[in-house]
Amino acid sequence: MEILMRMSERRGGCFPITLKSEKIYFLSDLEHIRHVLVDKVDDYEKYFEGLKPIFGKAMITIDGALWQKIRKPQQPFFHPKVYEEYYPHLMTAVKTKITQWSDLAASGEEVEILEQTWSLAADMACRALFDREMPFNPQAVFGAVKAYTDTANHKNIRAKKMSGEMSEVGDEEAAAEAISAWLSLPDAVIGAKPLSYRNQTLLKMLQRAEADPEAPEFDHQQVLDEIKQYLWAGTETTALTLGWIFYLLSQHPEVTEKIRREGEEVYGDREPRCEDIQKMTYTRAVMLETLRLYPPAWALMRTATQEDEIGGHKIKPGDKIVLSPYMVHHNPKYWNDPETFDPNRFLPGRIKQRVKYSYLPFGAGKRFCLGGQLSQLETVLALTMLLRRYRLEYLGDVPVKISPTVMLTPKGGFPFRLHALS
Ligand code: HEM
């Protein structure tokens, strides 16, 4: 990331790198980002080559009229009016995690917090969207798939090559195993017993669409791929957000105390209700500021389909574009003192002072994240509940080193020890 930041300082908000015959443009200026994500969105396709085995032809990877047909019927399942219905299921997942943490705290063992937050995020998604208890072992599946996606991504964008290092998918057997574990997940979800036989779930909608002759775009493979998309794009992102928050809080105990106090003030000794979560403006601000400093989706990738010009550079069809929320969020042109963790920037009233497109953790334009609001509800709920019961002691290096793979991850993970609060 440092190399990219330095290059953008020296060479401007749109600079190319040529690798073999491929041109890759890195964008970090807001006008260029708006150009690609909004004004000329139809001239830039999603670029997902290395991740095709993981996502197949899911909505997140496709473009044009097909993308519209696939996204439209799924949108209502992410509208805030369905949150009341999801809320008890999210709460059950958090309470399950609280119970699991009680054993981990009692044992005093070291815990990889991302394994914990990833399994929590996956449990929340399975319960709320599919009406299922998570029907697989998250540690085994996500660990394997992550190893694959990280190396596949390196191979693909070859970002590491710039620092003289080259990384390839080394272990083909492990990659094949990871992919086969991953491909079995949608069937496990479909085959698992429904939790409460809700009639209107995202899974039911997908299955009904498959049976509908008027919706040929939803063939069986499409349904499987949509499920995979939610199990990865909808879980690793939330898991990393929680992980980065816990890391930052370990360095800022006063912020942790404020989150606990806000919980006491808003819902006291009872359980928080869905409407309480909306009132927790400070906890939300901590989450938003963390997403500014460490946006899990640090790079959004596109391929040009038409000739174009960006920042004086001639773009040719086939050129690759990397738009970097990380580089925008750390740019002093758009943020005062960008390296400082300051949740107050995101308190109500101050949000309006922000320059448009300077905050992009969920992307922008019509390909904006479908589950962004849901993940915010999940994250604030998990934070307030977990922090009022546990103190998290960070055991890793400070400052943590960033590893920008497909997602923005901590190099070496996030080792923690949990302590139950009396
Ligand atoms: C903190 C959590 C999350 C972050 C940071 C995040 C980030 C993003 C970003 C940046 C994009 C746009 C990618 C691009 O333009 O290339 C995206 C798309 C998407 N996200 Fe999220 N996401 C999060 C959580 C979720 C959740 C919880 C779900 C669903 C359960 C979800 C589902 C999707 C889907 C389906 C798309 C594709 C939308 C489309 O192409 O039309 N995301 N996400």
Residues whose N, C-alpha, C, O or C-beta is under 5 A from the ligand:
A	BS01	HEM	M59 I60 R71 Y230 A233 G234 T237 T238 T241 P296 A297 L300 M301 L360 P361 F362 G363 K366 R367 F368 C369 L370 G371 G372 S375
